[in-house]
Amino acid sequence: MPKAKPLISIRLDADVLDWFKSNGVGYQTRMNAVLRMYMDAHRHNKSINSDRHNI
């Protein structure tokens, strides 16, 4: 069973929220997926940059 996600409050630009909502049901799940991709990309870049400093 997936872990429960915490309930948060976040301020977004109205046009960003409107765009996600305009794509239908599941906009919060899509927002989470976009944030996860960003996190994973930057986590990957951070580890690459750390490795460069260790060479």
PyMOL Python script that loads the backbone (N, CA, C, O; Angstrom):
from pymol import cmd

cmd.read_pdbstr("""\
ATOM      1  N   MET A   1       0.845  -1.180   0.000  1.00  0.00           N
ATOM      2  CA  MET A   1       0.000   0.000   0.000  1.00  0.00           C
ATOM      3  C   MET A   1       0.893   1.246   0.000  1.00  0.00           C
ATOM      4  O   MET A   1       1.826   1.330   0.798  1.00  0.00           O
ATOM      5  N   PRO A   2       0.619   2.218  -0.885  1.00  0.00           N
ATOM      6  CA  PRO A   2       1.454   3.429  -0.940  1.00  0.00           C
ATOM      7  C   PRO A   2       1.335   4.248   0.349  1.00  0.00           C
ATOM      8  O   PRO A   2       0.306   4.247   1.025  1.00  0.00           O
ATOM      9  N   LYS A   3       2.429   4.944   0.658  1.00  0.00           N
ATOM     10  CA  LYS A   3       2.418   5.808   1.833  1.00  0.00           C
ATOM     11  C   LYS A   3       1.465   6.969   1.607  1.00  0.00           C
ATOM     12  O   LYS A   3       1.325   7.465   0.489  1.00  0.00           O
ATOM     13  N   ALA A   4       0.811   7.397   2.680  1.00  0.00           N
ATOM     14  CA  ALA A   4      -0.062   8.566   2.594  1.00  0.00           C
ATOM     15  C   ALA A   4       0.790   9.797   2.330  1.00  0.00           C
ATOM     16  O   ALA A   4       1.879   9.944   2.885  1.00  0.00           O
ATOM     17  N   LYS A   5       0.289  10.668   1.490  1.00  0.00           N
ATOM     18  CA  LYS A   5       1.014  11.895   1.165  1.00  0.00           C
ATOM     19  C   LYS A   5       0.574  12.978   2.144  1.00  0.00           C
ATOM     20  O   LYS A   5      -0.609  13.085   2.468  1.00  0.00           O
ATOM     21  N   PRO A   6       1.526  13.776   2.611  1.00  0.00           N
ATOM     22  CA  PRO A   6       1.146  14.834   3.548  1.00  0.00           C
ATOM     23  C   PRO A   6       0.322  15.914   2.852  1.00  0.00           C
ATOM     24  O   PRO A   6       0.529  16.219   1.678  1.00  0.00           O
ATOM     25  N   LEU A   7      -0.600  16.473   3.593  1.00  0.00           N
ATOM     26  CA  LEU A   7      -1.404  17.580   3.109  1.00  0.00           C
ATOM     27  C   LEU A   7      -0.618  18.858   3.347  1.00  0.00           C
ATOM     28  O   LEU A   7      -0.204  19.138   4.472  1.00  0.00           O
ATOM     29  N   ILE A   8      -0.411  19.636   2.283  1.00  0.00           N
ATOM     30  CA  ILE A   8       0.369  20.868   2.394  1.00  0.00           C
ATOM     31  C   ILE A   8      -0.412  22.031   1.799  1.00  0.00           C
ATOM     32  O   ILE A   8      -1.433  21.851   1.135  1.00  0.00           O
ATOM     33  N   SER A   9       0.095  23.209   2.055  1.00  0.00           N
ATOM     34  CA  SER A   9      -0.421  24.411   1.416  1.00  0.00           C
ATOM     35  C   SER A   9       0.722  25.004   0.617  1.00  0.00           C
ATOM     36  O   SER A   9       1.830  25.150   1.132  1.00  0.00           O
ATOM     37  N   ILE A  10       0.464  25.349  -0.643  1.00  0.00           N
ATOM     38  CA  ILE A  10       1.502  25.874  -1.517  1.00  0.00           C
ATOM     39  C   ILE A  10       0.908  27.018  -2.342  1.00  0.00           C
ATOM     40  O   ILE A  10      -0.244  26.952  -2.770  1.00  0.00           O
ATOM     41  N   ARG A  11       1.689  28.041  -2.554  1.00  0.00           N
ATOM     42  CA  ARG A  11       1.231  29.164  -3.378  1.00  0.00           C
ATOM     43  C   ARG A  11       1.810  29.001  -4.776  1.00  0.00           C
ATOM     44  O   ARG A  11       3.020  28.870  -4.960  1.00  0.00           O
ATOM     45  N   LEU A  12       0.914  29.011  -5.754  1.00  0.00           N
ATOM     46  CA  LEU A  12       1.308  28.871  -7.159  1.00  0.00           C
ATOM     47  C   LEU A  12       0.757  30.048  -7.941  1.00  0.00           C
ATOM     48  O   LEU A  12      -0.241  30.654  -7.550  1.00  0.00           O
ATOM     49  N   ASP A  13       1.410  30.367  -9.041  1.00  0.00           N
ATOM     50  CA  ASP A  13       0.851  31.364  -9.943  1.00  0.00           C
ATOM     51  C   ASP A  13      -0.467  30.814 -10.479  1.00  0.00           C
ATOM     52  O   ASP A  13      -0.584  29.624 -10.770  1.00  0.00           O
ATOM     53  N   ALA A  14      -1.446  31.690 -10.603  1.00  0.00           N
ATOM     54  CA  ALA A  14      -2.781  31.268 -11.036  1.00  0.00           C
ATOM     55  C   ALA A  14      -2.748  30.574 -12.395  1.00  0.00           C
ATOM     56  O   ALA A  14      -3.449  29.584 -12.607  1.00  0.00           O
ATOM     57  N   ASP A  15      -1.930  31.093 -13.316  1.00  0.00           N
ATOM     58  CA  ASP A  15      -1.897  30.487 -14.649  1.00  0.00           C
ATOM     59  C   ASP A  15      -1.308  29.080 -14.624  1.00  0.00           C
ATOM     60  O   ASP A  15      -1.701  28.228 -15.421  1.00  0.00           O
ATOM     61  N   VAL A  16      -0.371  28.837 -13.715  1.00  0.00           N
ATOM     62  CA  VAL A  16       0.219  27.489 -13.586  1.00  0.00           C
ATOM     63  C   VAL A  16      -0.850  26.523 -13.086  1.00  0.00           C
ATOM     64  O   VAL A  16      -1.037  25.446 -13.652  1.00  0.00           O
ATOM     65  N   LEU A  17      -1.543  26.911 -12.031  1.00  0.00           N
ATOM     66  CA  LEU A  17      -2.596  26.053 -11.489  1.00  0.00           C
ATOM     67  C   LEU A  17      -3.709  25.843 -12.509  1.00  0.00           C
ATOM     68  O   LEU A  17      -4.189  24.723 -12.685  1.00  0.00           O
ATOM     69  N   ASP A  18      -4.115  26.908 -13.175  1.00  0.00           N
ATOM     70  CA  ASP A  18      -5.165  26.786 -14.194  1.00  0.00           C
ATOM     71  C   ASP A  18      -4.761  25.820 -15.294  1.00  0.00           C
ATOM     72  O   ASP A  18      -5.585  25.033 -15.760  1.00  0.00           O
ATOM     73  N   TRP A  19      -3.494  25.869 -15.718  1.00  0.00           N
ATOM     74  CA  TRP A  19      -3.035  24.986 -16.786  1.00  0.00           C
ATOM     75  C   TRP A  19      -3.117  23.522 -16.351  1.00  0.00           C
ATOM     76  O   TRP A  19      -3.613  22.676 -17.093  1.00  0.00           O
ATOM     77  N   PHE A  20      -2.625  23.228 -15.139  1.00  0.00           N
ATOM     78  CA  PHE A  20      -2.698  21.848 -14.660  1.00  0.00           C
ATOM     79  C   PHE A  20      -4.153  21.399 -14.538  1.00  0.00           C
ATOM     80  O   PHE A  20      -4.497  20.288 -14.944  1.00  0.00           O
ATOM     81  N   LYS A  21      -4.997  22.248 -13.986  1.00  0.00           N
ATOM     82  CA  LYS A  21      -6.407  21.888 -13.819  1.00  0.00           C
ATOM     83  C   LYS A  21      -7.108  21.715 -15.163  1.00  0.00           C
ATOM     84  O   LYS A  21      -8.010  20.886 -15.286  1.00  0.00           O
ATOM     85  N   SER A  22      -6.706  22.487 -16.167  1.00  0.00           N
ATOM     86  CA  SER A  22      -7.363  22.417 -17.473  1.00  0.00           C
ATOM     87  C   SER A  22      -7.143  21.074 -18.160  1.00  0.00           C
ATOM     88  O   SER A  22      -7.853  20.734 -19.106  1.00  0.00           O
ATOM     89  N   ASN A  23      -6.170  20.318 -17.690  1.00  0.00           N
ATOM     90  CA  ASN A  23      -5.889  19.008 -18.270  1.00  0.00           C
ATOM     91  C   ASN A  23      -6.683  17.890 -17.613  1.00  0.00           C
ATOM     92  O   ASN A  23      -6.454  16.713 -17.889  1.00  0.00           O
ATOM     93  N   GLY A  24      -7.630  18.266 -16.732  1.00  0.00           N
ATOM     94  CA  GLY A  24      -8.572  17.293 -16.189  1.00  0.00           C
ATOM     95  C   GLY A  24      -8.209  16.736 -14.828  1.00  0.00           C
ATOM     96  O   GLY A  24      -7.272  17.177 -14.164  1.00  0.00           O
ATOM     97  N   VAL A  25      -8.993  15.751 -14.448  1.00  0.00           N
ATOM     98  CA  VAL A  25      -8.837  15.087 -13.154  1.00  0.00           C
ATOM     99  C   VAL A  25      -7.423  14.542 -13.025  1.00  0.00           C
ATOM    100  O   VAL A  25      -6.847  14.045 -13.993  1.00  0.00           O
ATOM    101  N   GLY A  26      -6.879  14.638 -11.837  1.00  0.00           N
ATOM    102  CA  GLY A  26      -5.542  14.117 -11.576  1.00  0.00           C
ATOM    103  C   GLY A  26      -4.455  15.171 -11.658  1.00  0.00           C
ATOM    104  O   GLY A  26      -3.271  14.845 -11.744  1.00  0.00           O
ATOM    105  N   TYR A  27      -4.857  16.443 -11.633  1.00  0.00           N
ATOM    106  CA  TYR A  27      -3.847  17.500 -11.789  1.00  0.00           C
ATOM    107  C   TYR A  27      -2.832  17.483 -10.647  1.00  0.00           C
ATOM    108  O   TYR A  27      -1.661  17.791 -10.866  1.00  0.00           O
ATOM    109  N   GLN A  28      -3.255  17.130  -9.440  1.00  0.00           N
ATOM    110  CA  GLN A  28      -2.305  17.090  -8.323  1.00  0.00           C
ATOM    111  C   GLN A  28      -1.291  15.968  -8.516  1.00  0.00           C
ATOM    112  O   GLN A  28      -0.114  16.125  -8.191  1.00  0.00           O
ATOM    113  N   THR A  29      -1.742  14.859  -9.036  1.00  0.00           N
ATOM    114  CA  THR A  29      -0.840  13.742  -9.328  1.00  0.00           C
ATOM    115  C   THR A  29       0.161  14.143 -10.402  1.00  0.00           C
ATOM    116  O   THR A  29       1.342  13.812 -10.307  1.00  0.00           O
ATOM    117  N   ARG A  30      -0.311  14.863 -11.434  1.00  0.00           N
ATOM    118  CA  ARG A  30       0.600  15.331 -12.493  1.00  0.00           C
ATOM    119  C   ARG A  30       1.608  16.339 -11.940  1.00  0.00           C
ATOM    120  O   ARG A  30       2.785  16.303 -12.299  1.00  0.00           O
ATOM    121  N   MET A  31       1.154  17.225 -11.079  1.00  0.00           N
ATOM    122  CA  MET A  31       2.073  18.194 -10.474  1.00  0.00           C
ATOM    123  C   MET A  31       3.140  17.460  -9.667  1.00  0.00           C
ATOM    124  O   MET A  31       4.316  17.820  -9.721  1.00  0.00           O
ATOM    125  N   ASN A  32       2.741  16.444  -8.927  1.00  0.00           N
ATOM    126  CA  ASN A  32       3.685  15.657  -8.147  1.00  0.00           C
ATOM    127  C   ASN A  32       4.701  14.979  -9.067  1.00  0.00           C
ATOM    128  O   ASN A  32       5.892  14.932  -8.756  1.00  0.00           O
ATOM    129  N   ALA A  33       4.228  14.458 -10.195  1.00  0.00           N
ATOM    130  CA  ALA A  33       5.122  13.788 -11.149  1.00  0.00           C
ATOM    131  C   ALA A  33       6.140  14.764 -11.731  1.00  0.00           C
ATOM    132  O   ALA A  33       7.313  14.423 -11.881  1.00  0.00           O
ATOM    133  N   VAL A  34       5.695  15.977 -12.060  1.00  0.00           N
ATOM    134  CA  VAL A  34       6.610  16.991 -12.596  1.00  0.00           C
ATOM    135  C   VAL A  34       7.656  17.360 -11.550  1.00  0.00           C
ATOM    136  O   VAL A  34       8.843  17.463 -11.863  1.00  0.00           O
ATOM    137  N   LEU A  35       7.221  17.557 -10.321  1.00  0.00           N
ATOM    138  CA  LEU A  35       8.163  17.893  -9.246  1.00  0.00           C
ATOM    139  C   LEU A  35       9.142  16.747  -8.992  1.00  0.00           C
ATOM    140  O   LEU A  35      10.318  16.984  -8.716  1.00  0.00           O
ATOM    141  N   ARG A  36       8.662  15.512  -9.084  1.00  0.00           N
ATOM    142  CA  ARG A  36       9.543  14.352  -8.890  1.00  0.00           C
ATOM    143  C   ARG A  36      10.593  14.273  -9.997  1.00  0.00           C
ATOM    144  O   ARG A  36      11.756  13.978  -9.725  1.00  0.00           O
ATOM    145  N   MET A  37      10.190  14.534 -11.248  1.00  0.00           N
ATOM    146  CA  MET A  37      11.156  14.520 -12.356  1.00  0.00           C
ATOM    147  C   MET A  37      12.218  15.602 -12.148  1.00  0.00           C
ATOM    148  O   MET A  37      13.404  15.368 -12.380  1.00  0.00           O
ATOM    149  N   TYR A  38      11.788  16.773 -11.715  1.00  0.00           N
ATOM    150  CA  TYR A  38      12.726  17.865 -11.448  1.00  0.00           C
ATOM    151  C   TYR A  38      13.690  17.463 -10.328  1.00  0.00           C
ATOM    152  O   TYR A  38      14.900  17.655 -10.443  1.00  0.00           O
ATOM    153  N   MET A  39      13.145  16.907  -9.252  1.00  0.00           N
ATOM    154  CA  MET A  39      13.966  16.465  -8.128  1.00  0.00           C
ATOM    155  C   MET A  39      14.977  15.403  -8.574  1.00  0.00           C
ATOM    156  O   MET A  39      16.160  15.490  -8.247  1.00  0.00           O
ATOM    157  N   ASP A  40      14.508  14.411  -9.315  1.00  0.00           N
ATOM    158  CA  ASP A  40      15.395  13.339  -9.771  1.00  0.00           C
ATOM    159  C   ASP A  40      16.490  13.877 -10.686  1.00  0.00           C
ATOM    160  O   ASP A  40      17.643  13.456 -10.585  1.00  0.00           O
ATOM    161  N   ALA A  41      16.141  14.802 -11.578  1.00  0.00           N
ATOM    162  CA  ALA A  41      17.137  15.375 -12.494  1.00  0.00           C
ATOM    163  C   ALA A  41      18.197  16.144 -11.721  1.00  0.00           C
ATOM    164  O   ALA A  41      19.387  16.049 -12.022  1.00  0.00           O
ATOM    165  N   HIS A  42      17.771  16.889 -10.743  1.00  0.00           N
ATOM    166  CA  HIS A  42      18.726  17.692  -9.980  1.00  0.00           C
ATOM    167  C   HIS A  42      19.506  16.845  -8.985  1.00  0.00           C
ATOM    168  O   HIS A  42      20.663  17.139  -8.683  1.00  0.00           O
ATOM    169  N   ARG A  43      18.883  15.814  -8.486  1.00  0.00           N
ATOM    170  CA  ARG A  43      19.594  14.890  -7.603  1.00  0.00           C
ATOM    171  C   ARG A  43      20.697  14.210  -8.395  1.00  0.00           C
ATOM    172  O   ARG A  43      21.813  14.053  -7.901  1.00  0.00           O
ATOM    173  N   HIS A  44      20.388  13.804  -9.626  1.00  0.00           N
ATOM    174  CA  HIS A  44      21.367  13.161 -10.505  1.00  0.00           C
ATOM    175  C   HIS A  44      22.510  14.129 -10.814  1.00  0.00           C
ATOM    176  O   HIS A  44      23.681  13.759 -10.729  1.00  0.00           O
ATOM    177  N   ASN A  45      22.166  15.372 -11.174  1.00  0.00           N
ATOM    178  CA  ASN A  45      23.185  16.377 -11.476  1.00  0.00           C
ATOM    179  C   ASN A  45      24.053  16.665 -10.266  1.00  0.00           C
ATOM    180  O   ASN A  45      25.262  16.858 -10.399  1.00  0.00           O
ATOM    181  N   LYS A  46      23.452  16.694  -9.092  1.00  0.00           N
ATOM    182  CA  LYS A  46      24.208  16.964  -7.870  1.00  0.00           C
ATOM    183  C   LYS A  46      25.233  15.864  -7.632  1.00  0.00           C
ATOM    184  O   LYS A  46      26.370  16.145  -7.254  1.00  0.00           O
ATOM    185  N   SER A  47      24.833  14.600  -7.854  1.00  0.00           N
ATOM    186  CA  SER A  47      25.778  13.515  -7.625  1.00  0.00           C
ATOM    187  C   SER A  47      26.900  13.548  -8.661  1.00  0.00           C
ATOM    188  O   SER A  47      28.041  13.216  -8.340  1.00  0.00           O
ATOM    189  N   ILE A  48      26.594  13.946  -9.902  1.00  0.00           N
ATOM    190  CA  ILE A  48      27.633  14.064 -10.935  1.00  0.00           C
ATOM    191  C   ILE A  48      28.613  15.162 -10.545  1.00  0.00           C
ATOM    192  O   ILE A  48      29.825  14.967 -10.633  1.00  0.00           O
ATOM    193  N   ASN A  49      28.102  16.315 -10.113  1.00  0.00           N
ATOM    194  CA  ASN A  49      28.964  17.415  -9.709  1.00  0.00           C
ATOM    195  C   ASN A  49      29.811  17.033  -8.502  1.00  0.00           C
ATOM    196  O   ASN A  49      30.974  17.430  -8.425  1.00  0.00           O
ATOM    197  N   SER A  50      29.265  16.279  -7.564  1.00  0.00           N
ATOM    198  CA  SER A  50      30.028  15.836  -6.401  1.00  0.00           C
ATOM    199  C   SER A  50      31.150  14.899  -6.815  1.00  0.00           C
ATOM    200  O   SER A  50      32.261  14.966  -6.288  1.00  0.00           O
ATOM    201  N   ASP A  51      30.840  14.013  -7.780  1.00  0.00           N
ATOM    202  CA  ASP A  51      31.848  13.091  -8.269  1.00  0.00           C
ATOM    203  C   ASP A  51      33.009  13.835  -8.939  1.00  0.00           C
ATOM    204  O   ASP A  51      34.164  13.432  -8.803  1.00  0.00           O
ATOM    205  N   ARG A  52      32.709  14.907  -9.654  1.00  0.00           N
ATOM    206  CA  ARG A  52      33.749  15.687 -10.320  1.00  0.00           C
ATOM    207  C   ARG A  52      34.716  16.298  -9.312  1.00  0.00           C
ATOM    208  O   ARG A  52      35.914  16.408  -9.574  1.00  0.00           O
ATOM    209  N   HIS A  53      34.184  16.694  -8.160  1.00  0.00           N
ATOM    210  CA  HIS A  53      35.034  17.301  -7.143  1.00  0.00           C
ATOM    211  C   HIS A  53      35.941  16.273  -6.474  1.00  0.00           C
ATOM    212  O   HIS A  53      36.957  16.624  -5.874  1.00  0.00           O
ATOM    213  N   ASN A  54      35.564  15.006  -6.582  1.00  0.00           N
ATOM    214  CA  ASN A  54      36.337  13.944  -5.946  1.00  0.00           C
ATOM    215  C   ASN A  54      37.393  13.354  -6.864  1.00  0.00           C
ATOM    216  O   ASN A  54      38.119  12.445  -6.462  1.00  0.00           O
ATOM    217  N   ILE A  55      37.493  13.855  -8.094  1.00  0.00           N
ATOM    218  CA  ILE A  55      38.461  13.305  -9.058  1.00  0.00           C
ATOM    219  C   ILE A  55      39.816  13.915  -8.832  1.00  0.00           C
ATOM    220  O   ILE A  55      40.768  13.584  -9.540  1.00  0.00           O
TER     221      ILE A  55
END
""", "prot")
cmd.dss("prot")
cmd.show_as("cartoon", "prot")
cmd.util.cbc("prot")
cmd.orient("prot")
